[in-house]
Amino acid sequence: MTPDEFRKTGHELIEWVAAYMEGVDRFPVLSQVAPGETRAKLPASPPQHGEQFEEIIGDLDRIILPGITHWQSPRFFGFFPANASGPAILGDLISSGLGVQGMLWATSPACTELEAHVLDWMVEMLGLPAGFRSDTTGGGVIQDSASSASLVAALAARERATGFESNRIGTGGGLTAYASTQAHSSIEKAVRMAGYGAERLRTIEVDDSLAMRPDRLEEAIEEDRAAGLKPAFVTATVGTTSTTAVDPVSAIAEVCRRYGIWLHVDAAYAGIAALLREMRWINAGLDLADSYCTNPHKWMLTNFDCTAFYVADRAHLIETLTVMPEYLRNTASESGAVIDYRDWQIPLGRRFRALKLWFVIRSYGLAGLRAHVRNHIALADHFASLVEASSDFEVVTDHPFGLVCFRHRGGDEVNQRIMDTVNRSGEIYVTHTRVDDRLTLRLAIGSPRTESDDIEEAWRVIKAATGG
């Protein structure tokens, strides 16, 4: 493809994306294809010769779009949002065009320094502890997801607990980890992959608000110590995936401090709410955390993948993850004056993710980002008020963010039927969880295109699914 051909085709594809964003609400929100239907439209073997780009673009409409669940739809209310925006898409385009491999500072200094700088901006924007800034002993790095953030935190916790011997001789078998019964499944995966073993993960009882009980955490730690095990890693959650419950981080941090245990705080979804000063209560206790993560790719208009991960002492992370072969040695790294982000993550290679975050922050500014988050919280309150006004439905948990958990009073079968009916309709998409062992519907607001009319239409569709 010549530069002129790239210009022509690039303009066509930008137009295609713009038209998609403009008309995304015309598609069924949940893809209606059957298993195998997309593959059945694809040729059995790859083409022997190159095809015209017009044909490829045409197949986006013919083959790909029918198999897409439209996360950017204003009526996508499933899981948590993965909202995108024009500035973020363009930032990703520049990243792809530059083709930077940012494993070392020396491989593209701007890639590293922009990342450190925008993550320092995020510390200020979210009101995080100053110790997470890159000009302290701590610092931030962009991971691909909160799952990766949990894994590198678990690894660093393992090494600190074993005096950095586990990497060398494999002595991590007696370590234990702790998270509430409501913690994300990625915590168990991290504990498995970090060598603790799934049986060494203690799931801690929660209170009536579905938040971890610090007293039960301390009891579990004491039991493990008495059994000759070494407690090493605790995860507290700010905004659980199931219901957005918030663990009492300050009390949990005090327990971790007394026993010398690494505390990781997972605020993947809800942490972005701290853009709003009135929501900064969710940051209580973070000054005692060893690591923290939140996802701009969930609620801050920055398309996937972009997780902001912070540590209070980067030396632990770097010592855990550094392997220095001869072919990576360079003067800048050996000077100690630069950050090499390859030592802050699992892979060696890394994309220039900071560009899209930079584009988003500069394009929207704090005022625009705050308006985005505040609007979603208001829309969640609006939906909750519609549910509460109905004698057939109930709001199940508190809803301080953009998620409302609710259910029909008729029981699990009724709620399952409602969910299946509305999702098959393609008009909206909702997901579910279980609260008090009862099936509960989740309506998560996150699309920048969602407005009050979409909330009212969602409620109409849900009521219609009950025959009401």
Disulfide bonds with the S-S distance in Angstrom:
none
